[in-house]
Amino acid sequence: MVKLNVDIAGLKLKNPVLTASGTFGYGEEFGDFIDLNRLGGFIVKGTTLEHREGNPYPRMHETPSGMLNAVGLQNKGVDYFIDNIYPRIKNLDTEIIVNVSGAKIPDYVAVCEKLNALDKIHAIEVNISCPNVKQGGMAFGTTCEGAAEVTRAVRKAFNGTLIVKLSPNVTSIADIARAVEYEGADSVSLINTLMGMAIDVERQKPYLSTITGGLSGPAVRPVAVRMVWQVAKAVKIPVIGLGGIMNGSDALEFIMAGARAVQVGTANFINPAATINIIDEITDYMERHNVSDINELVGII
């Protein structure tokens, strides 16, 4: 038997495998494929104060070893989540983390205040790094000042574990991480998608309606591992790693680079049981290498 449980600033996870926001719906969509209770936790789709339709179609495009997306945080708003989704998922035996986004700082605060009243939501992930919205999103996450301002505001509004999701589209992600740590973030997750673009040369038009979008999948993994390694050395708070994790070996790269937990995203579109496979593969690795506790592998590089 190996010990897989990890602690993210007081958030107790039975194992280090989470799902990435925007790739797993509200969790219940995957209930026919996996036992959700086996997950360390899952992060629900980006939630905003008001209903959002997202961007016009087309807004997804497959690329070599990855995909571009410009969905644009389509969701029905936080009140819909509280009234319709939360009652159906709150009794699952796993951690439910809500990804929070907004066009302006008061929007973030209002969503966090509403979520703070839910007794089964022990953590939120604040999205200051979405590249697919015209207002908010990445605009806050590309400067230390902007990232710090959002973090400072939501820290006052939410009492649970505060995770801040960082953008890779910056000069120094370590500086951004230090800025949100200073303002009270309990953890950082990285990376969100890289800005990308693809052109249909026959039609002589971009594939996405928004022209640019967020690149995810295995193509970004080496960049993500490097950034996790840099941030883990720069901050004292726990780091959650994501970016192109497809199997247990990929997840272990992030853990060895300094991540205490990982998020699985694009892989869910290819194999809805990817997360469970990754948990099993991590367990198998530990047994083969005589590692009794997953925390022994965190940051060994």
Secondary structure, DSSP 8 states (H G I E B T S, - for coil): --B--EEETTEEESSSEEE-TTSSTTSGGGTTTS-GGGSSEEEEEEE-SS-B--S-S--EEEETTEEEE-----B--HHHIIIIIHHHHTTSSSEEEEEE--SSHHHHHHHHHHHHT-TT--EEEEE---TT-SSSTHHHHTSHHHHHHHHHHHHHH--SEEEEE--SSSS-HHHHHHHHHHTT-SEEEE---EEEE-EETTTTEESSTTSEEEEESGGGHHHHHHHHHHHHHH-SS-EEEESS--SHHHHHHHHHHT-SEEEE-THHHH-TTHHHHHHHHHHHHHHHTT--BGGGGTT--
